[in-house]
Structures are given as C-alpha cells and as structure tokens.
Amino acid sequence: MAIKTTINFDDEMEAALTELVKIDGSKKLAVKRSLIAEVKRRRRSQSMLDLIASWEADEGPIHREHLDWADSVLDRQGVAR
C-alpha cells in the first residue's frame, strides 16, 4: 500500500536533494534510497551500541586504556566523533 507524504524543504534540503538526484536519477528514487540508507546506518549504529552494552554486561566495563587506543586509531583515520 502506497502512502503519500508532503515534505517542505528549505534551501539546504533542496540543494541536498538536487545533489542526490544527480546520483539516483529522480527525486522519488533519491528520497527512497536516502531514507533506506539512513535507516540501515542507524540500525548498524544501534547494533554496535547493543553489542558493546552486551559485552560490558558480560565482561565488565571496557578499560580506559583500550578506549584511549581506539580513540587514537579513529583520530588517525580522520573519523569524526
């Protein structure tokens, strides 16, 4: 069953959509693919948080030294946190 939704875009959102249309070919495809990609990204993020919580429940908190090491690796790779 299809559901129709109206969304008002500001200039920034319109520019983003224009950029995505160049990749996906149409506004409809751009919006659909973007929504699906975002849901998948959020599910992966939540899965990682759930995994860490489960690990810590079984093994105890992650040691500060390990967290510092992981932060330094992410910094070297330019990952935004």
N, C-alpha and C positions, 0 to 999 in steps of 0.2 A: 504494500500500500504506500503510495507516494503522499508526502506531506509538503505543502508549500509554505515557505517561510520568507518573510521580507526582512532584510537587514540593511540599515543605513550605514554607509561608510563615510568616514572623514577622509581628508586628503591623504593621510598616511596609509590608511587601509586601501584606498583606491589605487595608490601607487604600488602597493604590495600585490594587489590583485592583478594589475596590469603586468607586473613582472612575472607572476605565475602563469598568466595566460600565454605569455611567450613560450613558456616551457610546456604547458599542458594543452594549448590549442583553443580552449574555450573557457568562458567564465564558469560554466557549470562543472566541467572537469576539474578546473583549478580549485574551486571551493571544495568539491567532494574529496579530491586527493589530499588536500591540505588538512581537512578535518580528520580523515582516516589516519594520516601520518602523525598528527598531533595526539590522537588517542593512543596509537601504538607507542609513541615516545613516552607518554605519561604512564602507560601500563608498565613499560620497561623500567622507568624510574621507580615506580611504586614496588615493582617486583624486587629491585635491588634493595630498597629500604626494608622490605619484608624479610629478605634473605639475611641482611645484617642484623635485624632485630631477633630473628630466629637463632642466628649464630651466637649472638650475645646472651640470649636466654639459656643456651646450652653450655657455652664455654666461658661466659663472663665478658665484661667489657673489653673492647679492643684496646690494647696497650697504647699509651700516648706515643711511644717511640715509633710504633708501626704507623699511626696516623700521621706523624710528622714526616716519615719517609714517603707515605702515599701523597701527602701534600706537595712534597718537593718534586716527585715524579710528575704530578699534574701541572705544577708550575713550569717545569722544563718543557713540557709538551704544549704549553700555552692554553691549557683548558681553563675556561672561566669558571669560577666558583661563586 
